[in-house]
């Protein structure tokens, strides 16, 4: 997914400096590393409001960097948390955790 994000940053954000691109992707991956355990903790407490908030934030950051699969799944998780749908939340959280975001495609 790094390749997809890099291309998005170059074309949509019009940033051509590879060091900046690498830093943006590094920051995004750090955010993912922090966000997933926070979402799991909210899920464990069945705190749908917190889960919704975290999914919303991840959705926005993912959209900003071109991580479309993560953005789409985070958006679905946000809606599932709004609906307080435990089965859907559990499934979508598992999908997010399984996404290979740190590999080149």
URNOR-V265708 format. One record per residue. RES is the residue in three letters. PHI is phi in degrees with one decimal (999 if undefined). PSI is psi in whole degrees, -180 to 180 (NA if undefined). D_LAST is the distance of its C-alpha to the last C-alpha in Angstrom with 1 decimal. Layout:
# URNOR-V265708
res=RES phi=PHI psi=PSI d_last=D_LAST
res=RES phi=PHI psi=PSI d_last=D_LAST
This chain:
# URNOR-V265708
res=UNK phi=999 psi=-19 d_last=5.3
res=UNK phi=-58.9 psi=-39 d_last=6.9
res=UNK phi=-63.4 psi=-41 d_last=5.9
res=UNK phi=-64.6 psi=-45 d_last=7.2
res=UNK phi=-64.8 psi=-41 d_last=10.0
res=UNK phi=-61.0 psi=-44 d_last=10.8
res=UNK phi=-64.5 psi=-41 d_last=11.3
res=UNK phi=-60.4 psi=-46 d_last=13.3
res=UNK phi=-62.1 psi=-42 d_last=15.4
res=UNK phi=-65.5 psi=-47 d_last=16.2
res=UNK phi=-86.0 psi=-46 d_last=17.2
res=UNK phi=-83.9 psi=-46 d_last=18.6
res=UNK phi=-85.3 psi=-11 d_last=19.9
res=UNK phi=57.0 psi=43 d_last=20.8
res=UNK phi=-107.3 psi=123 d_last=20.1
res=UNK phi=-111.7 psi=-1 d_last=19.6
res=UNK phi=-84.7 psi=113 d_last=20.4
res=UNK phi=-61.1 psi=-35 d_last=17.5
res=UNK phi=-63.1 psi=-42 d_last=19.5
res=UNK phi=-67.3 psi=-43 d_last=19.8
res=UNK phi=-59.1 psi=-47 d_last=16.2
res=UNK phi=-61.1 psi=-40 d_last=15.4
res=UNK phi=-66.9 psi=-42 d_last=18.4
res=UNK phi=-61.9 psi=-44 d_last=17.4
res=UNK phi=-66.9 psi=-42 d_last=14.1
res=UNK phi=-59.6 psi=-45 d_last=16.2
res=UNK phi=-63.3 psi=-40 d_last=18.8
res=UNK phi=-64.7 psi=-44 d_last=16.6
res=UNK phi=-63.7 psi=-36 d_last=15.3
res=UNK phi=-65.1 psi=-41 d_last=19.0
res=UNK phi=-60.9 psi=-44 d_last=20.0
res=UNK phi=-61.0 psi=-43 d_last=17.9
res=UNK phi=-61.4 psi=-35 d_last=19.4
res=UNK phi=-80.5 psi=-39 d_last=22.8
res=UNK phi=-69.6 psi=-41 d_last=22.5
res=UNK phi=-61.3 psi=-46 d_last=21.7
res=UNK phi=-64.0 psi=-34 d_last=24.8
res=UNK phi=-65.4 psi=-41 d_last=26.9
res=UNK phi=-65.8 psi=-41 d_last=25.8
res=UNK phi=-62.2 psi=-41 d_last=26.7
res=UNK phi=-65.1 psi=-43 d_last=30.0
res=UNK phi=-62.9 psi=-41 d_last=30.8
res=UNK phi=-64.1 psi=-43 d_last=30.1
res=UNK phi=-59.0 psi=-35 d_last=32.3
res=UNK phi=-86.5 psi=-4 d_last=35.1
res=UNK phi=55.0 psi=38 d_last=34.4
res=UNK phi=-89.6 psi=85 d_last=34.4
res=UNK phi=-63.4 psi=-34 d_last=33.0
res=UNK phi=-65.1 psi=-44 d_last=33.8
res=UNK phi=-67.9 psi=-42 d_last=31.8
res=UNK phi=-61.0 psi=-42 d_last=28.9
res=UNK phi=-62.0 psi=-45 d_last=29.0
res=UNK phi=-62.5 psi=-45 d_last=29.2
res=UNK phi=-65.9 psi=-41 d_last=26.2
res=UNK phi=-65.2 psi=-40 d_last=24.1
res=UNK phi=-61.8 psi=-45 d_last=25.3
res=UNK phi=-63.5 psi=-43 d_last=24.4
res=UNK phi=-65.0 psi=-39 d_last=20.9
res=UNK phi=-58.1 psi=-48 d_last=20.6
res=UNK phi=-64.5 psi=-46 d_last=21.9
res=UNK phi=-64.2 psi=-39 d_last=19.8
res=UNK phi=-66.1 psi=-39 d_last=16.6
res=UNK phi=-64.5 psi=-39 d_last=17.9
res=UNK phi=-67.8 psi=-22 d_last=18.8
res=UNK phi=-112.5 psi=-2 d_last=15.4
res=UNK phi=86.6 psi=20 d_last=13.4
res=UNK phi=-88.5 psi=72 d_last=12.0
res=UNK phi=-60.2 psi=-43 d_last=13.3
res=UNK phi=-61.4 psi=-39 d_last=12.7
res=UNK phi=-68.6 psi=-43 d_last=14.5
res=UNK phi=-57.9 psi=-47 d_last=17.0
res=UNK phi=-64.3 psi=-42 d_last=18.0
res=UNK phi=-69.6 psi=-40 d_last=18.5
res=UNK phi=-63.2 psi=-38 d_last=20.4
res=UNK phi=-64.5 psi=-42 d_last=22.5
res=UNK phi=-63.6 psi=-39 d_last=23.4
res=UNK phi=-65.2 psi=-40 d_last=24.3
res=UNK phi=-57.5 psi=-47 d_last=26.4
res=UNK phi=-67.5 psi=-38 d_last=28.3
res=UNK phi=-65.2 psi=-38 d_last=28.7
res=UNK phi=-67.9 psi=-39 d_last=30.2
res=UNK phi=-58.0 psi=-40 d_last=32.4
res=UNK phi=-82.8 psi=-5 d_last=33.7
res=UNK phi=53.6 psi=47 d_last=34.1
res=UNK phi=-97.3 psi=98 d_last=32.4
res=UNK phi=-64.2 psi=-38 d_last=31.9
res=UNK phi=-65.0 psi=-45 d_last=30.2
res=UNK phi=-65.5 psi=-44 d_last=27.6
res=UNK phi=-58.9 psi=-46 d_last=27.0
res=UNK phi=-61.3 psi=-45 d_last=26.6
res=UNK phi=-63.6 psi=-46 d_last=24.1
res=UNK phi=-69.5 psi=-37 d_last=22.0
res=UNK phi=-63.8 psi=-40 d_last=22.2
res=UNK phi=-63.5 psi=-39 d_last=21.0
res=UNK phi=-62.7 psi=-44 d_last=18.0
res=UNK phi=-60.8 psi=-44 d_last=17.1
res=UNK phi=-64.9 psi=-28 d_last=17.7
res=UNK phi=-88.1 psi=-8 d_last=15.4
res=UNK phi=-70.0 psi=130 d_last=12.3
res=UNK phi=-84.2 psi=71 d_last=9.6
res=UNK phi=-75.0 psi=-19 d_last=9.4
res=UNK phi=-100.0 psi=18 d_last=9.4
res=UNK phi=-110.0 psi=153 d_last=6.3
res=UNK phi=-81.8 psi=136 d_last=3.8
res=UNK phi=-124.7 psi=NA d_last=0.0
